[in-house]
Amino acid sequence: MLRTLIIDDEPHIRETLQGLLISFCPQVKVIGQAGSVKEGEKEIRQKRPDLVLLDIKMGDGTGFDLLNRFETINFKIIFVTAWEKYAIQAFGFSAIDYLLKPVNPEKLMEAVERAARTIQSNFNIQLKALRQNMQEPGSNAKKIILRTLENIYLLDVHEIIHCYSEGNYTVFETSRSEKIMVSKILKEYDDMLADSGFLRVHRSHLINLKHIRRLSKMEGGGVIMSNGSEVPVSTSGKERLLELFDELARV
């Protein structure tokens, strides 16, 4: 059983979450609630939960303020939040679960099931990435978590040169000469990286614009990246790249 605490400053949210957990998550036992950072810290230290459902913004601080009171995070976390673009992006980059208010029961079940499977050491790596990404919203110094069957990678986004699709998988080429294959489709990373200087130049290829070395203007030519690889470019992708080059030339 996952011994679970609910920390949120809105009593009706806490009661709703507890009701949903009781109804839909049989592997969970709710062991308490708290309505503030101060109460949450006390409950965690006294009850030592396996899982915490944690609000981001509370009356006396944030969920991150609460986490900063612990030297070691030895419990798993699902964040519960109202929609904020930069926060949602940070969760995506860090591969940490979050739930949007009002909470969807199916999403809650999925998040709890993932928490039950998560290895705690991996979670601490993800939390480290999340803390950095939340401290620097909109920054290019983002950290991204990539999971494979064998490893969990913590990368600086600027290290990614090129991503390409292999069926339902995405392969990342990095400036460390790594090729990392993850079991997510390319579109997920296209959406995630669109605001970080990446461009979908072909239906199967996503590139980091900072790693472009040259673009062939010949028919059928592609773009040469910093690692020497040539990436195919669609007609629309080439038009967009030429537009970007023109914009840069005018700066």
FIBA-367393 format. One line per 3 residues: number of its first residue (from 1); their letters; for each residue x negated, y negated, z of C-alpha. Coordinates in nm, 2 decimals, always signed. Example, Ala and Ser with C-alpha at 12.3 -4.5 7.8 and 13.67 -1.06 7.14 Angstrom:
<sites>
1) as) -1.23/+0.45/+0.78 | -1.37/+0.11/+0.71
</sites>
This chain:
<sites>
1) mlr) +0.00/+0.00/+0.00 | -0.11/-0.35/-0.08 | -0.08/-0.55/+0.25
4) tli) +0.03/-0.89/+0.11 | +0.06/-1.25/+0.24 | +0.26/-1.52/+0.07
7) idd) +0.12/-1.88/+0.11 | +0.33/-2.16/-0.03 | +0.45/-2.49/+0.12
10) eph) +0.81/-2.44/-0.02 | +1.01/-2.21/+0.21 | +1.26/-2.11/-0.07
13) ire) +0.96/-2.01/-0.29 | +0.82/-1.79/-0.02 | +1.16/-1.62/+0.04
16) tlq) +1.21/-1.57/-0.33 | +0.87/-1.42/-0.37 | +0.92/-1.19/-0.07
19) gll) +1.26/-1.08/-0.21 | +1.10/-1.00/-0.56 | +0.82/-0.81/-0.40
22) isf) +1.06/-0.60/-0.20 | +1.28/-0.53/-0.50 | +1.03/-0.48/-0.77
25) cpq) +0.69/-0.39/-0.62 | +0.71/-0.07/-0.41 | +0.33/-0.06/-0.37
28) vkv) +0.34/-0.39/-0.17 | +0.41/-0.44/+0.20 | +0.47/-0.81/+0.29
31) igq) +0.28/-0.87/+0.62 | +0.35/-1.25/+0.66 | +0.40/-1.59/+0.52
34) ags) +0.24/-1.93/+0.56 | +0.33/-2.28/+0.45 | +0.00/-2.47/+0.45
37) vke) -0.37/-2.44/+0.41 | -0.42/-2.44/+0.79 | -0.15/-2.17/+0.85
40) gek) -0.28/-1.97/+0.56 | -0.63/-1.95/+0.69 | -0.50/-1.84/+1.03
43) eir) -0.28/-1.57/+0.88 | -0.56/-1.44/+0.66 | -0.81/-1.42/+0.94
46) qkr) -0.56/-1.25/+1.18 | -0.39/-1.01/+0.93 | -0.67/-0.93/+0.68
49) pdl) -0.45/-0.88/+0.38 | -0.53/-0.69/+0.06 | -0.35/-0.94/-0.16
52) vll) -0.25/-1.31/-0.13 | +0.00/-1.48/-0.34 | -0.13/-1.84/-0.32
55) dik) +0.02/-2.17/-0.41 | -0.22/-2.42/-0.57 | -0.08/-2.75/-0.43
58) mgd) +0.03/-2.77/-0.07 | +0.10/-3.06/+0.17 | -0.24/-3.04/+0.35
61) gtg) -0.46/-2.94/+0.05 | -0.49/-2.69/-0.23 | -0.53/-2.31/-0.25
64) fdl) -0.89/-2.38/-0.34 | -0.94/-2.57/-0.02 | -0.82/-2.27/+0.16
67) lnr) -1.05/-2.03/-0.02 | -1.35/-2.26/+0.05 | -1.30/-2.19/+0.42
70) fet) -1.41/-1.83/+0.36 | -1.77/-1.74/+0.30 | -1.66/-1.41/+0.14
73) inf) -1.33/-1.35/-0.03 | -1.25/-0.99/+0.06 | -0.89/-1.00/-0.06
76) kii) -0.73/-1.02/-0.40 | -0.54/-1.33/-0.52 | -0.25/-1.41/-0.75
79) fvt) -0.21/-1.78/-0.79 | +0.14/-1.93/-0.81 | +0.17/-2.26/-0.98
82) awe) +0.38/-2.52/-1.16 | +0.26/-2.56/-1.52 | -0.06/-2.77/-1.56
85) kya) -0.25/-2.73/-1.88 | -0.60/-2.76/-1.75 | -0.53/-2.51/-1.46
88) iqa) -0.37/-2.26/-1.70 | -0.68/-2.28/-1.93 | -0.91/-2.23/-1.63
91) fgf) -0.72/-1.91/-1.53 | -0.74/-1.78/-1.88 | -1.11/-1.84/-1.91
94) sai) -1.17/-1.67/-1.57 | -0.93/-1.38/-1.64 | -0.76/-1.44/-1.31
97) dyl) -0.38/-1.37/-1.27 | -0.14/-1.66/-1.21 | +0.24/-1.68/-1.20
100) lkp) +0.43/-1.99/-1.32 | +0.72/-2.12/-1.11 | +1.00/-2.00/-1.12
103) vnp) +0.84/-1.66/-1.10 | +0.95/-1.40/-1.35 | +1.00/-1.05/-1.19
106) ekl) +0.84/-0.87/-1.48 | +0.53/-1.09/-1.48 | +0.51/-1.04/-1.10
109) mea) +0.51/-0.66/-1.14 | +0.24/-0.67/-1.40 | +0.02/-0.90/-1.19
112) ver) +0.06/-0.69/-0.88 | -0.03/-0.37/-1.08 | -0.34/-0.54/-1.22
115) aar) -0.44/-0.65/-0.87 | -0.41/-0.29/-0.75 | -0.65/-0.18/-1.02
118) tiq) -0.90/-0.46/-0.98 | -1.24/-0.39/-0.83 | -1.32/-0.64/-0.56
121) snf) -1.67/-0.71/-0.67 | -1.54/-0.80/-1.02 | -1.28/-1.03/-0.87
124) niq) -1.55/-1.23/-0.69 | -1.72/-1.29/-1.02 | -1.39/-1.40/-1.17
127) lka) -1.33/-1.63/-0.87 | -1.67/-1.79/-0.91 | -1.59/-1.87/-1.28
130) lrq) -1.25/-2.01/-1.18 | -1.39/-2.24/-0.92 | -1.64/-2.39/-1.17
133) nmq) -1.37/-2.42/-1.44 | -1.13/-2.60/-1.21 | -1.40/-2.84/-1.09
136) epg) -1.48/-2.95/-1.45 | -1.15/-2.96/-1.63 | -1.20/-3.04/-2.00
139) sna) -1.57/-2.98/-1.97 | -1.77/-2.79/-2.23 | -1.96/-2.62/-1.94
142) kki) -1.69/-2.37/-1.90 | -1.74/-2.01/-1.79 | -1.55/-1.73/-1.95
145) ilr) -1.50/-1.37/-1.83 | -1.52/-1.09/-2.09 | -1.43/-0.74/-1.98
148) tle) -1.55/-0.42/-2.16 | -1.51/-0.06/-2.06 | -1.85/-0.06/-1.90
151) niy) -1.91/-0.41/-1.78 | -1.77/-0.75/-1.69 | -1.96/-1.05/-1.84
154) lld) -1.97/-1.40/-1.71 | -2.08/-1.63/-2.00 | -2.11/-2.00/-2.06
157) vhe) -1.87/-2.08/-2.35 | -2.15/-2.26/-2.54 | -2.34/-1.92/-2.56
160) iih) -2.07/-1.78/-2.79 | -2.16/-1.81/-3.15 | -1.89/-1.62/-3.33
163) cys) -1.59/-1.40/-3.26 | -1.44/-1.16/-3.51 | -1.15/-0.92/-3.52
166) egn) -1.18/-0.54/-3.53 | -0.82/-0.42/-3.52 | -0.69/-0.48/-3.17
169) ytv) -1.03/-0.56/-3.04 | -1.25/-0.88/-3.06 | -1.62/-0.88/-3.09
172) fet) -1.83/-1.17/-2.95 | -2.17/-1.25/-3.08 | -2.38/-1.46/-2.83
175) srs) -2.70/-1.66/-2.83 | -2.85/-1.38/-2.62 | -2.82/-1.15/-2.93
178) eki) -2.54/-0.96/-2.76 | -2.24/-0.81/-2.92 | -1.95/-0.77/-2.67
181) mvs) -1.63/-0.59/-2.77 | -1.32/-0.66/-2.56 | -0.97/-0.51/-2.59
184) kil) -0.78/-0.82/-2.68 | -0.68/-0.96/-3.02 | -0.86/-1.25/-3.17
187) key) -0.55/-1.48/-3.15 | -0.57/-1.48/-2.77 | -0.92/-1.63/-2.79
190) ddm) -0.83/-1.86/-3.07 | -0.56/-2.01/-2.84 | -0.80/-2.02/-2.54
193) lad) -1.10/-2.17/-2.72 | -0.93/-2.42/-2.95 | -1.01/-2.71/-2.72
196) sgf) -1.37/-2.60/-2.67 | -1.51/-2.67/-3.01 | -1.41/-2.34/-3.18
199) lrv) -1.24/-2.31/-3.52 | -1.06/-2.02/-3.69 | -1.22/-2.03/-4.04
202) hrs) -1.07/-1.70/-4.15 | -0.79/-1.48/-4.03 | -1.05/-1.25/-3.88
205) hli) -1.32/-1.50/-3.77 | -1.35/-1.77/-3.51 | -1.67/-1.98/-3.49
208) nlk) -1.83/-2.22/-3.24 | -1.88/-2.54/-3.44 | -2.20/-2.62/-3.24
211) hir) -2.37/-2.31/-3.38 | -2.31/-2.39/-3.75 | -2.63/-2.43/-3.95
214) rls) -2.50/-2.48/-4.30 | -2.19/-2.43/-4.51 | -2.22/-2.29/-4.87
217) kme) -2.01/-2.50/-5.11 | -2.03/-2.22/-5.37 | -1.71/-2.02/-5.44
220) ggg) -1.70/-1.72/-5.21 | -1.98/-1.87/-4.99 | -1.95/-1.87/-4.61
223) vim) -2.09/-2.05/-4.31 | -2.43/-1.97/-4.17 | -2.45/-1.96/-3.79
226) sng) -2.74/-2.02/-3.56 | -2.82/-1.65/-3.53 | -2.85/-1.61/-3.90
229) sev) -2.52/-1.44/-3.96 | -2.30/-1.54/-4.25 | -1.93/-1.57/-4.16
232) pvs) -1.67/-1.56/-4.44 | -1.45/-1.87/-4.47 | -1.10/-1.89/-4.62
235) tsg) -1.01/-2.17/-4.86 | -0.82/-2.35/-4.59 | -1.10/-2.29/-4.34
238) ker) -1.35/-2.44/-4.58 | -1.13/-2.75/-4.64 | -1.10/-2.80/-4.26
241) lle) -1.48/-2.77/-4.21 | -1.55/-3.02/-4.49 | -1.30/-3.26/-4.33
244) lfd) -1.48/-3.22/-3.99 | -1.82/-3.28/-4.16 | -1.69/-3.60/-4.32
247) ela) -1.56/-3.71/-3.98 | -1.89/-3.65/-3.82 | -2.07/-3.83/-4.10
250) rv) -1.86/-4.14/-4.03 | -1.94/-4.15/-3.66
</sites>
